[in-house]
Amino acid sequence: MIRTLLAIAALLAAAGCNTVEGLGKDIRKGGEVIEDTARKAK
């Protein structure tokens, strides 16, 4: 779980989004990371 949160934080920091659209993409990508981690944990 901590790895996932760190990955999301890194994605948001690296992207440096300046628009709402960019923020939405970052959040979606973070969600994908969480889903992948959950699938691997099964």
C-alpha atoms as an extended CHARMM CRD file, in Angstrom:
* protein
*
        42  EXT
         1         1  MET       CA              0.0000000000        0.0000000000        0.0000000000  PROA      1               0.0000000000
         2         2  ILE       CA              2.8170000000        2.3880000000        0.8300000000  PROA      2               0.0000000000
         3         3  ARG       CA              4.4760000000        1.6340000000       -2.5030000000  PROA      3               0.0000000000
         4         4  THR       CA              1.2530000000        2.5020000000       -4.2750000000  PROA      4               0.0000000000
         5         5  LEU       CA              0.9300000000        5.8270000000       -2.4900000000  PROA      5               0.0000000000
         6         6  LEU       CA              4.5510000000        6.6560000000       -3.2590000000  PROA      6               0.0000000000
         7         7  ALA       CA              4.0130000000        5.7630000000       -6.9140000000  PROA      7               0.0000000000
         8         8  ILE       CA              0.9860000000        8.0520000000       -7.0840000000  PROA      8               0.0000000000
         9         9  ALA       CA              2.8930000000       10.8850000000       -5.4280000000  PROA      9               0.0000000000
        10        10  ALA       CA              5.7720000000       10.4140000000       -7.8610000000  PROA      10              0.0000000000
        11        11  LEU       CA              3.4110000000       10.4900000000      -10.8410000000  PROA      11              0.0000000000
        12        12  LEU       CA              1.7840000000       13.6810000000       -9.6570000000  PROA      12              0.0000000000
        13        13  ALA       CA              5.1110000000       15.3530000000       -8.9100000000  PROA      13              0.0000000000
        14        14  ALA       CA              6.7080000000       14.2900000000      -12.1940000000  PROA      14              0.0000000000
        15        15  ALA       CA              3.7610000000       15.3760000000      -14.2920000000  PROA      15              0.0000000000
        16        16  GLY       CA              3.5550000000       18.8480000000      -12.7880000000  PROA      16              0.0000000000
        17        17  CYS       CA              0.1120000000       19.2980000000      -14.2870000000  PROA      17              0.0000000000
        18        18  ASN       CA             -1.0470000000       22.8820000000      -14.8230000000  PROA      18              0.0000000000
        19        19  THR       CA             -4.5880000000       22.1870000000      -15.9790000000  PROA      19              0.0000000000
        20        20  VAL       CA             -7.6700000000       20.3930000000      -14.7190000000  PROA      20              0.0000000000
        21        21  GLU       CA             -7.3740000000       18.0040000000      -17.6600000000  PROA      21              0.0000000000
        22        22  GLY       CA             -3.8040000000       17.1880000000      -16.6940000000  PROA      22              0.0000000000
        23        23  LEU       CA             -4.8350000000       16.6060000000      -13.0960000000  PROA      23              0.0000000000
        24        24  GLY       CA             -7.5640000000       14.2280000000      -14.2580000000  PROA      24              0.0000000000
        25        25  LYS       CA             -5.0540000000       12.2410000000      -16.2850000000  PROA      25              0.0000000000
        26        26  ASP       CA             -2.7160000000       12.0460000000      -13.2890000000  PROA      26              0.0000000000
        27        27  ILE       CA             -5.5020000000       10.8190000000      -11.0270000000  PROA      27              0.0000000000
        28        28  ARG       CA             -6.5710000000        8.2230000000      -13.5970000000  PROA      28              0.0000000000
        29        29  LYS       CA             -2.9930000000        6.9790000000      -13.9080000000  PROA      29              0.0000000000
        30        30  GLY       CA             -2.7540000000        6.7210000000      -10.1340000000  PROA      30              0.0000000000
        31        31  GLY       CA             -5.9600000000        4.6770000000      -10.1150000000  PROA      31              0.0000000000
        32        32  GLU       CA             -4.4960000000        2.3390000000      -12.7090000000  PROA      32              0.0000000000
        33        33  VAL       CA             -1.4380000000        1.8090000000      -10.5070000000  PROA      33              0.0000000000
        34        34  ILE       CA             -3.6880000000        0.9650000000       -7.5600000000  PROA      34              0.0000000000
        35        35  GLU       CA             -5.7160000000       -1.4910000000       -9.6750000000  PROA      35              0.0000000000
        36        36  ASP       CA             -2.5790000000       -3.2080000000      -10.9650000000  PROA      36              0.0000000000
        37        37  THR       CA             -1.2060000000       -3.5270000000       -7.4340000000  PROA      37              0.0000000000
        38        38  ALA       CA             -4.4880000000       -4.9920000000       -6.2030000000  PROA      38              0.0000000000
        39        39  ARG       CA             -4.5740000000       -7.5310000000       -9.0370000000  PROA      39              0.0000000000
        40        40  LYS       CA             -1.0150000000       -8.6470000000       -8.2870000000  PROA      40              0.0000000000
        41        41  ALA       CA             -1.8140000000       -9.0110000000       -4.5830000000  PROA      41              0.0000000000
        42        42  LYS       CA             -4.5730000000      -11.6020000000       -5.2460000000  PROA      42              0.0000000000
